[in-house]
Amino acid sequence: MRTKQEYDTKHDHKQYERFESIKAGILTGLAIAVIAGIGAVINPEFMRLPTIGLDVSIAGFSGGLFGITYRHLVSQGQDEHLKSGAIGAFALVRGLAQAELFWVYRANLWAVGIAIVESFVMFGVAALLLDFALNARWIQPFNAQD
């Protein structure tokens, strides 16, 4: 594996940034998929659905996209509102989409609330993991170059 100093051209720098973004996406995608799987087992409304595997896969994919986006956001500065806004935006999009699905299938209000709260927990945990990985330098912060 090459270090950042070994990437000397603009093309190489872009490749390096892509690799670091992929690492961020994998970390957060796996974390969110695990949490979604645990949530599917805990929430009995999920257990009736024949699409648990699809739900966990979509959660993992959403988590990967979140990791890539969040890495870029936190590297632009330490604005806590921007960080929490990213978590909230991703959580609301996922949670409200699940809430709509529950309403269509006539699930109870408790299950809808759990789905929304679960989304905030998933993306909050993913952000904490990514922040830890960035601080530990396992994943490098985004460093845009022209």
LOKE-653210 format. One line per 5 residues: their letters; for each residue z, y, x of C-alpha. Coordinates in steps of 0.5 Angstrom, whole numbers, m for minus. Example, Ala and Ser with C-alpha at 12.3 -4.5 7.8 and 13.67 -1.06 7.14 Angstrom:
2
AS) 16 m9 25 | 14 m2 27
This chain:
146
MRTKQ) 0 0 0 | m2 7 3 | 3 13 3 | 1 20 0 | 0 22 7
EYDTK) m5 17 8 | m9 20 3 | m13 26 6 | m19 27 2 | m19 30 m5
HDHKQ) m22 24 m8 | m17 20 m4 | m11 24 m7 | m14 23 m14 | m14 16 m13
YERFE) m7 16 m11 | m5 20 m17 | m8 15 m22 | m4 10 m18 | 2 13 m19
SIKAG) 1 15 m26 | m1 7 m28 | 6 6 m25 | 9 11 m29 | 5 8 m35
ILTGL) 7 1 m33 | 14 2 m33 | 15 6 m39 | 10 1 m43 | 14 m5 m41
AIAVI) 21 m1 m43 | 19 1 m50 | 16 m6 m51 | 22 m10 m49 | 26 m5 m54
AGIGA) 21 m6 m60 | 22 m13 m59 | 29 m12 m59 | 29 m8 m65 | 24 m13 m69
VINPE) 29 m18 m68 | 35 m14 m70 | 32 m10 m76 | 31 m16 m82 | 25 m12 m85
FMRLP) 21 m13 m79 | 22 m20 m79 | 18 m21 m85 | 12 m18 m82 | 7 m23 m79
TIGLD) 5 m17 m74 | 11 m17 m70 | 7 m18 m64 | 2 m13 m65 | 8 m8 m67
VSIAG) 11 m10 m60 | 4 m9 m56 | 2 m2 m60 | 9 0 m58 | 8 m2 m51
FSGGL) 1 2 m50 | 4 8 m53 | 10 7 m48 | 5 7 m43 | 1 13 m45
FGITY) 8 17 m46 | 10 15 m38 | 3 18 m36 | 4 24 m40 | 11 25 m38
RHLVS) 10 24 m31 | 5 30 m31 | 10 34 m36 | 16 33 m31 | 12 35 m25
QGQDE) 10 42 m27 | 17 44 m28 | 24 43 m30 | 24 45 m37 | 29 41 m41
HLKSG) 25 44 m47 | 19 41 m45 | 22 34 m43 | 25 33 m50 | 19 36 m54
AIGAF) 15 31 m51 | 20 25 m53 | 21 28 m60 | 13 29 m61 | 12 21 m59
ALVRG) 18 19 m62 | 16 23 m69 | 9 20 m69 | 11 13 m68 | 17 13 m72
LAQAE) 13 17 m78 | 7 12 m78 | 12 6 m78 | 16 10 m84 | 9 11 m88
LFWVY) 8 3 m87 | 15 1 m89 | 14 6 m96 | 7 2 m97 | 10 m5 m96
RANLW) 16 m2 m101 | 22 m3 m95 | 28 0 m97 | 30 7 m94 | 35 4 m89
AVGIA) 29 0 m85 | 25 7 m85 | 31 11 m82 | 32 5 m77 | 25 5 m75
IVESF) 25 13 m74 | 32 12 m70 | 29 7 m66 | 23 11 m64 | 27 16 m61
VMFGV) 32 11 m57 | 25 8 m54 | 22 14 m52 | 29 17 m50 | 30 11 m45
AALLL) 23 11 m43 | 24 18 m40 | 31 16 m37 | 28 10 m33 | 22 15 m31
DFALN) 27 20 m29 | 31 15 m25 | 24 12 m22 | 22 19 m20 | 29 21 m17
ARWIQ) 29 15 m13 | 22 16 m11 | 19 9 m13 | 14 13 m17 | 12 20 m14
PFNAQ) 12 26 m18 | 5 29 m20 | 2 34 m15 | m4 37 m17 | m9 39 m12
D) m15 43 m13
